[in-house]
Amino acid sequence: RIMCTFRSRTGRVLCGDYVRWLVPKGADNTGVVVSVMDRKNYIARGDKRGHGNAELLVSNVDHVLLVVAPLPSPNWRLVDRYLLACHTFGVNVTIVFHKCELPESAQFNDMLAEYTHAGYELIGTNTV
């Protein structure tokens, strides 16, 4: 395991970034990140202050598993926001409906049917 520091001109490093790094001569278990490789894609969110600058969150995302469960009750608005972000940035997404064996899950079948009708893949999982 090598702990790395960043050069000041490296720029912001995101979760998922591939980086070039080196171990300086004479260093022991320490390295320096010298550059960030080109990103295949990323997911960002809008600027909280409304200045129009997007905040990059993650990069090089292959697939998102969006997990919802009947308890606690899902925030469907937040689910829609995540789906929109994935769609906007060209990232594949699958909705995972966890705890689908619970009696409370029956009331969500209509809502989940809307997502599958919209073309999203849905996988059911349970704790049994």
N, C-alpha and C positions, 0 to 999 in steps of 0.2 A: 504494500500500500504506500502510495506516494502522495503527500499533501502538496498542493500547488497554490501558488499565488498568481496574480494577474498583472500583466504589464498594463500601464495606464491607457495605452492606445488600443487595447484588446476590444473594447466595447462591452456591452452587456452580454453576459452568457446566460442562456436559458436552459431550463431542464430539457433534455433531449438534444442539445447541441453537440456536435462533434468538434473537437478542438485539436489544434497542434500544440504540443508541449515539449519541453526539453528539460533535462536535468543539467543545471550548470556544473561546470567542472569543479570538483571538490565538494559538491553538495551531498548531503547524506539524507536520503528519503524526503527530499524536497524538490519540487519542480516549478516551472514557470509556464503558464499558458501564454503562448505567443500569438495565436490567432484563432478565430472562430471560422470554421469551414462554412461554405454556402449552405443555406437551409433549404431543404426540399419543400417545406411548408411550415406554417405556424398557426397558432390560434391566438387571437388578441381580443381585448375588450376595449370599449370606448373610454376616452379620458373622463375621469370622474369630475374634473373641473370644467368640462365642456369646451376645451381649447381645440378639439378636433384631432388631438394626437392619440393614436391607439397605443395601448400598453400591451406589449407582447408578453404572452404567458408561457407557452411551451412551443417547442419546434420539433420538426421531423416526426410528426405523428402519423403512424400507420393506420390506426383504428381506435375509435373511442367506444368503450362499453359504458353506457349510461344506465346506472343501476337505480331502479325505483322499487319501493316495497309498499304494501298497504298500511303498514304501521312503522313509523309514524306516517300519517297521510302525506302523499307526495305534494310538493309545490309544483303544480302543472305549469305555471308561468315560468318557473325556473327551468323545468324540463324543456319547454319550448325555446327558451333562450339558448340553452346548450345545443339543442338541435339546430337552431339557426346559425350559431357560431360554427358548428361543424360543416354545415352546408355552405356557408359563406366562404370558408377557407379550404373547401375541397377535401374534407376529411371524412372517411367512411365511419358510420356510427351504427351500433346495434343497441337496442333497448333491452336491458336485462330486467325481467320482472321477478324479483326475489320474493320468497315467502309466498309463492302463488298457491300453496296448499291451505293457507289460512282462510277461515270463513269470510273475513273482511275483504278478501281479494275479489270476491264475486262482483262487488259494486264497481270495480275498475275495469271490468271486461269491455264495457262499451267504450270507455275512454281509450283503452289500449287498441281496440279494433279500429279506431280513427287513425292511430299512428300506423298500423299495418296497412290500412287502406291508402294512406299517404305514401306508402312504399318503404317504410322502415322495417328492418328485420327485428323480430321480437323473439326472445328466448325466455322461457320460464324456468326458474330454478326453485328448489325448496330446501328446507332445513331437515327434512326427514331422511 
